[in-house]
Amino acid sequence: MSLRHTLMRGTMAAVLALSLPVLALRPALADGAAEAKALMQPLPLSPRGQPVPGFPEGPPASPPDVLTFTDADIAKLKAGNFTAGLVMHTMDAGWPALQVAGITDTLTKFGIKVIGTTDAKFEPGKQISDLEQMIARKPDVIFSIPIDPKSQAAAYKKAAAAGIKLVFMDNVPVDMAPGKDYVTVVASDNEKNAYFAAQELVSALGGKGEVGIITLVYDYYYSVAARKVGAQKAFAEHPDIKVADIGTFTTPEKAYEVATAMLTAHPNIKGIFVAWDTPAQQTLAAAKTLGRNIVITTNDIAQDSALNVARGEFLAVGAQRPYDQGVAEAEAAAYALLGKEVPPYISVPTLRVKKVNLISALKDVTKADTPPAVTKLCAGNCY
């Protein structure tokens, strides 16, 4: 064989060797994009919501798109000079900020003025005080998410008695009936959010091992209670998964202490489902302090917790769409102000989030461009 042929064969072999990784990468990229697209498809709604008077098994779930407006409806709303107040549980997270943005943006389109937004800093007593002060300002509608629906029920009933229309986010105070004491409750499909996240945790552990659950202490906080139920259902489907402990906190920052105690008492715990992203960040911090490498899954995502997903610190998130919930809440209030009948329970479907679909999911949730820090951490592996 001539030297020329030898050199040509060597060159071709080198080219093929260099091409193989590129060719191998293309199917991987295609598989990632396909998985991301599949995750972005909403899951079917759970059929019913929180049990309330008149609906002992929970009212049927209605999607947000049942609320529609004509030009005449909008003109009537703008001529009404209506006002609204927002009585929030906390403003120290992405979720409430997006809720407020969705409500405010939508009310502005209807000419409804927001006269105030309060921050209870996750203290039920302060939220009662905030609510009483808002009632005194006599808005036409109040939007709120009660921290402890049992102890705060009397305060919300005062608002209803004053003729103020109430639209609840996620939770309904006890003994309050839709269409009578309040307009409606708009919620994410919380049980399914948690079920998805817990199943992903199980898969990461190979279907066996000890796990924990960290959640809010208030049993009557229905949306979070539903997440606990969803996680327990997922774990119960796997006989080799043992729920070693269920820890509760009163405020999100207390989750650090709860997680520290749980991980210290149970050295074999390999994963924890946490009720939402802010306490999940505290759980992560506790695990790092103890030098424990555990799998964490949670619910809800915002620009800060997206960094945890991008770093691989949160494996999976069953996300709410708080801005979209806010839009639906504002539309429900507008319907009621027009004298139209509003479904007693409006549900927003689960958004499944993993690193592979993080960019698409974050944009869907926040309605904003992906922060550069998230894009950098993704390093081309998120869609």
N, C-alpha and C positions, 0 to 999 in steps of 0.2 A: 504494500500500500504506500502511495506517495505521501510525502510530508504534507502536501496541500490537503489531501483527503483526511489525513490524521487531524490536522488543525481544524478543518471544517466539522468533523465529527465531534471534536472536543468543544467547539463553539456552540454547536447545536445542543449538546448535552447540558452545557452551562445555561443556555437560554431556557431549556425545558425545566431545569432545576429551579431557576428563578421564577418561572411562570407557575409552578405547582402551588406555592403558597397563595399566590393571587387567585388562582382558580379555586383552591380550597376555601378561600375566604368568601367568594361570591355566594355559595349556598348558605354559609353561616349568616351573611348579611341579609339574604332573602328570608331566612328562617326567623331572624330577629324582627324584621319589619312585619312579617306575617303574624308573629306572636303579639307584637305591639298592637296591630290593627284589631286582632281578636279580643284583646283585653279591653279595648276602648268600646266594645259593644256593650250596651247596658243590659243588666240581668233583668228578667221579668220581676215585676213588683210582688212583694209579699201581699197576700190578699187583704189583710186587715191591719188596723192600727191599734192604738191604746184603748183598752176597755174604758168606756165612759157611760154616764147615765143615758139610757135609751139604746145603748149598743154594748151589752154585757160581754160580747165576744170581740168587741172592737168594730168601729165603723169600716165599711168597705173602702179600699184605697182608690183614689181617683188621681190620674196623672195631671200635671199642671196645665196641659194644653186644653183642658175642658173650659178654661176661662178665656173668653174672647170678647173683644170690644169693637163697637161700631164707631164711626166718626161722631155720630150724635151722642153716644155714651161719653166719649172723651170731652166733647164740648160741654156737656152737662156737668161733668166733674170739675172742669176748669172754672165754670161759672159758680160752683158751690162754695168757693173759698174755704175748703176743708183744711183741717190741721191734724197733725199726727205727732205722737211722742214715742220714743223708743226707750224701753226700760230693760237694759241688758244685764246679764249675769256677770260678765267681765268684758273688758275690751283688750285684754292682754294676750292676744293670740290672733292668728290669721283668720280663723273661722268667724268670730264676731265682726271683725272689720269687713270681711266680704259680705256677711249678712247685711250689715248696715249699708254698705255700698249698693247692694242689689235693691234694697228697699228704697233708699233715698233716690237713686237714679230713676226708678220706676215711678215713684210718687211725683217727681219733678215733671215727668211727661204728662201726668194727669193734673198738674197744677195744684197738688196737695203739698202744703208747707210743713216741713218738719220743724217743730218748735223746740226740740231738745232730745239729746241722747245721753243716758246716764250709765255709769259704770259701777256696779255693786261690788266689784273686786272679790267676787265669789262669797260674799257674806249675806246670808238670807235676811238678817235684820236690816242691813243697809239697803237691800233691794226693796224691802217693805217701805222704808222711809222714802226711797226714790219714787216708788209707785204712788205713795200718798201725795208727794209734792207734785207729781205729774198730773194726778187727778185734779188737784187744785187749779191747775192751769187750763182745765176743761178742753182738752183736744177732742176731736171727733172720733179718733181711733188711737189705740195704744197697741204697739207691738212689744211682745215680751217673751222671754224664756225663763220661767221660774226655776230658781235653784233648788228649793225644797217644796215641791207641789203640795205637800201635806200641811206644813206649818204656815205656808203663805196663802192658803186658799181664801181665808177671810178677807185679806187685803185685796185680792183680785175681784172678789165678789162685790166689794165696795165700788170698784170701777164700773162693773156691770150695772150695779144699782144706780149709778150716776148717769146712766144712759150712754156711756162710752163703749164703742165697739172694740172688742178685744180679738186680736189675732195672735195665736201662740206659735212659737217656734219649738218644735220637737216635743214639748211636754205640756200636759194639761193639769191644772190644779185639781185636787180631788173634789168630787161631788159637783163639778161644773158640767153643764150639758150643752152640746153644740146647738146653735140656732136659738138658744135661750139665754145662756150666760156668756157665750162667746161665739164668734163667727165660725172659726175653723182652727185646726192646727195643721201646719205644714211641716213635714218631717222628711228626713232621709230614710231609706230602708235600712235602719240601723242593725237589725238582727242579721240581715244578709251581709251587710258590710263586715260585721265581726266574724260571721261564719266563713267568709272567704279568707280573711286574714288568718284565722286560726287553722284552717285547712292547709294554708301555705306553710305555716309553722310546722305542722305535723309532717308534711312532705320533706321539709328541710331536715327533720330529725330521723327520717327513714321510717316513720310510723311507730317509733317506740322511744320511751324515756319519760322523765319527769318534767312537767311544765307548771307554770304559775299564771295567775290572772291578777291584774291590778286594776281596780276600778274605783268609782266614786262611792262614798259611804252612804249617800242618801238613797234609800231603797225606792223612794217614790219618784226619783228622777228617771222617768220612763225611758227616754231615749238611750241613756247609758245602761239602764237595767236590761234593755233589749239587746245591747251589745254583749253583756255578760251571758245572757241566754244563748245568743248565737255562738259564742266561743265554746260554751259548755256543750252545746249540741255537736259541734264539730269534733271536740275532743272525745266525746262519748262514743263516737262512731269507730274509734280505734282502741281495741282492748289492751294494747301494749302502751298506750299513753296514760300516764297517771297525773291527775291534777294534784300536785303536792300542797298547794296553798292558794288561797284567794285573799289578797290584801286590799284594804280600802283606805282612801285618803279623803280629807275634807276639802283641801285646796290643791291644785296641781303641783305646787312646789313641795308639798308634803310627800309626794310620790318617791322622792329620793330616800327619805327615811324608811318608807314602807318597803321599797325594793332592797335596801341595804339589809333590813331585818329578814326579809324573805330569803335572800340569797345566802345570808349567814346561817340561817336555821336549816336550809335545804341545800347542801353542797352539790347535790346531784341534779339540780334543776338545769336544764339545757336550753329552755326557751320560755319567754313570757309574752302573753298577749296583754297589751295595755289599752285602756278604753279609748284614749285619743292621743294625738301626737305630742302635746305639751307635757303631760306626765310621762309619756314614753321617753322624751328627752331626759327627764330626771332619772328614769329607770336606767337608761343608757349610761348616764354619768355615774350612777351608783355601781353599775357593773364594772365600769372602767376603773373606778377607785379600788374595787376589790380584786381587780385583775381577772375578772370572769369574762370569758368569751361566750356569750349566749345569743340565741336567735331572738330578735324582737320583731313583733308585728303589731299593728295598731290600726286605728281609724283616723280619718281626716288628714288632709295635707295642705300645706301652705308653702310660701317661698322659703321659710326657714327650715321646716321639716323635710322639704324636698332635698336639702343638702344631706340629710341623714340617709335618705334613700339612695342618692347618688354615690355616697361613700360605702354603701352596703351595710350600714348600721341598722337600718330598718329593712327587713326583707320584703315585706308586702304591706300594703295599706288598702283597707276598704274605705274609700273616700266618699265623703259627702260632697255635694256641690252647693256650698253656702250662698254664693252669689245668685245662682238659679233659684234656690229656696227663697232668698230675699225678694226676687222678682215675683215669684208665685205668691208670697205673703202680701206684697203690695197690691197685686192684682185682686187677691181675695178681698182685701179691705175695700178696694175701689168697687168691686161687685156689690159688697154689702152696703156701701154708701149710695149706690144706685138703686137699692131695694131689691136686688136680684138674689136668688137663692144660691148659696155657696155649699159645695160638698163638705161634710163634716171632717173629712180627713183627706189631705192632699199629700201624696208621697212622691219623692224624687228618687229614681233608681240608683242602685249601687254603681260606683265607678271603681273598677279593679286597677290597682296601681302597683307596678313593680319597676325595677330600674329600666327594663327594656322599653317601657312605654311612658317613662317619666316625663319627657318633654311634652308629649301630646296631652297627657293627663293634667299636668300642671297648668298648661295654657287653658284647658277646658275648665278647670276649677277657678283660676284667678282672673281669666280674661285679659291676661297681660303677657308680654314677651318673657321668655325664659331668662332669668338672671344669669349674667355671664359666669358667675361662680358655679352654678349648676351645670351649665354647658361644659365648662372646663373639666369638672369632675367626671362628667359622663364620658368624655374622651371618645366621642363617636359611637358609644355603645347604647345610647338612648334614642328613642324615636318619638 
